[in-house]
Amino acid sequence: MKVDEATVRHVARLARIKVTPEQAKALEGELSAILDWVEQLGEVDTANVEPMTRVEEMALPKREDKVTEGSIAGQIVKNAPLTEDNFFLVPKVVE
Amino acid sequence: MMIEPRQENLVDGATGPWEIILGLEVHAQVTSQSKLFSGASTEFGGEPNAHVSLVDAAMPGMLPVINAECVAQAVRTGLGLNAEINLYSVFDRKNYFYPDLPQGYQISQYKYPIVGEGVVTVDLMKEGYSIEVGIERLHLEQDAGKSLHDQHPDYSFVDLNRSGVALMEIVSRPDMRSAEEAKAYVTKLRTILRYLGTCDGNMEQGSLRADVNVSVRKPGAPLGTRCEIKNVNSIRFIGQAIDYEARRQIGILEDGGKIDQETRLFDPKSGQTRSMRSKEEAHDYRYFPDPDLLPLELAQKDVDALAKALPELPDVKKTRFVEAFGLSVYDAGVLVSDRASADFYEKVAKGRDAKLAANWVTGEFFGALNRLGKDIEDSPVSADALGELIDLISKDVISGRIAKDVFEIMLETGEAPGKIVEERGLKQVTDTGAIEAVVDEIIAANPKQVEQLKTKPKTIGWFVGQVMKSTGGKANPAAVNEILRKKLEIGEE
C-alpha cells in the first residue's frame, strides 16, 4: 500500500507531530513498508474466527459505585508548567 | 417508512414549502456517585480539580475500571426507551486533542453500543397529535473537562472535575419535522430519564445537552445535506437554533447555493448559528477498541432483574390515570409529565374524588407554585393538607369558593385547612333558619327586584348573589337556591 505525502502530513497533524518536508518524504516510504508488512496478515482466512480480546477466559472487572479517590488537586496539577488556584493554565483556545 | 408531512410543519420559502428533517444526539449525564472508570466524585461544582483521580488526569500507567452502577443505569435507560439491550458491547477510543481531554482520546462505544434500537412516543399536547421517534442507539462514554476562557487574556483555565463522568449518548432517528417536535422529544426524554432516576435532566448544569442535526428538503425529495449544531443546553434554545438553521439553509438553497456538511455552534445572544471550522479536521477520530478494557458482557438474568425493578413509566401511568381515575387525557398528561407531580397527585387523590383532586392539583396548586416560583419538592402546602381541604369541600363543610380563600391562607401560613376554617369561622352555613332570615331581609329590602322576577325568573341569580354576599360566601349555595325559590314561589328550572 502506497502512502503519499498528503497522507503523511494528515496523520502527522492528527497526532500533533511536526514533520519537516525531508522527514515527510522519508516517512512516505517507511509507512508504506509498514502497511505492506501488515497487509500480509490479510492472507490468513479469519472469516469464522472471533476477534481475540483476552488470553485467559476472564470478565471485565467492575467497581462498586463509591467515591474512593479525589481531593488531591495539588498533586493533580503538580507537573503542569503553569497553574493558578489549582486550575491548569493552557494557551488560550477559543471557539 | 415515508412519513406524510403535516402541512402545519412545512416552512414557506420563496420557491414553495420546505420540510425540515431533524435528528438529535442527546448527552445525558448518568446519575452515579463516582465516575465511569474511576472512584472520583461526580458532584457538581467542586473546587478546581478536587474531584479528579490519577485515572481522570490520565497519568501514565493508570488503568480504567468500570463502574457497575453506570452500566446498570444505561441498561435501565435502554429498557425505559423500549430498546434492545446488547449483552455484548465494546469500549473504543475516540482520538482527538483538546486541552480538557487529558487522555488524548475519549473512551466511548462505537461499533458495539450497550443499547440498540428503541422507540419513544412523543405527545405534542398543544398541537394535539403524537409521533414515534426511533432511537438508533445509546452508548456509554466519558465526559471531558471544562475550559474557562474568560479568566485571563492569554490563557484558558482547565478544570478536570467533569473529566471521566459517565454520559449516555442517546441517538435518535431523523424522525422529527419541526422545532416543536424536537422540543417535545427532549422534554419526553428528560421525563423518562427522571422517572428512571438515571439522569437528573438538569440542563442548566449541563446534565442534559443536545446536538441537533438539521437538514431541509422539498416534500418528498431525498434527504438534504445536514448540519450539526453542537451542545445546545436548553429546550428553548433547541427551538431557536432549529428555526434559525432551517431558515439559513433554505435561504442558501433558494439562492442556488449548496449546504456544506459542517458542525455549527448556537449563540443564544444573537439567536444565530455559526460555523465551527476548527472542528472540521478533528472529525477523523480513528476509533479502535480500547486495549485497557475487556468487552462488556451482561447476563440476561441481570437485565431481567433490572427490568423487573423499573418504576411505572409516564406512558403507562398516564393510561392508568385516565382509566382508573377518569381523568381527561390532557390532565393525565400534565400530571405525569413530572414524577413528583404524579406522586403528589396520587397522594391527594387517594380515597377522594379523583377528578376534584385533579382540578385542584392542576389548577390552584400548580398555579400557586408557578406564582411563587417554587418546585413541588418545596411546596408550602403538602399533599395531605391539600387532601384535607378537598375533604372539607366534599363533606360540605366549606364551599368551593371559600376553599380557594382557605388555600391562599394555607400558602401564607402553612396552617392546616381544618384549623383555618375553625378559627376564622369560615364554615358553610347549612342552618336553614339562619339562611331564611337573610333571605327574608333581602326580599323585604328589594321590592323592585321581586316585581321584576315575576316576568324574568332568571334574575333569581341576583338574589343568590346578594345572599352569598351578606353571608360572606359561607351560605350553602344549594340551600340558598332552594329557600329563595320557595319564598319567591318560583319552580325549579
Interface residues (C-beta under 8 A of the other chain):
Chain A: H10 R13 L14 R16 P51 T53 R54 M58 A59 L60 P61 K62 R63 E64 D65 K66 V67 T68 E69 G70 S71 I72 A73 I76 V77 L82 E84 D85 N86 F87 F88 L89 V90 P91 K92 V93 V94 E95
Chain B: S32 Q33 S34 S38 G39 A40 S41 E47 P48 N49 A50 H51 V52 S53 L54 V55 A57 V65 I66 N67 A68 E69 C70 V71 N95 F97 Y98 P99 S147 L148 H149 Q151 H152 P153 D154 Y155 S156 F157 V158 D159 L160 L265 M276 S278 E281 D284 R286 P289 L293 L294 P295 L296 E297
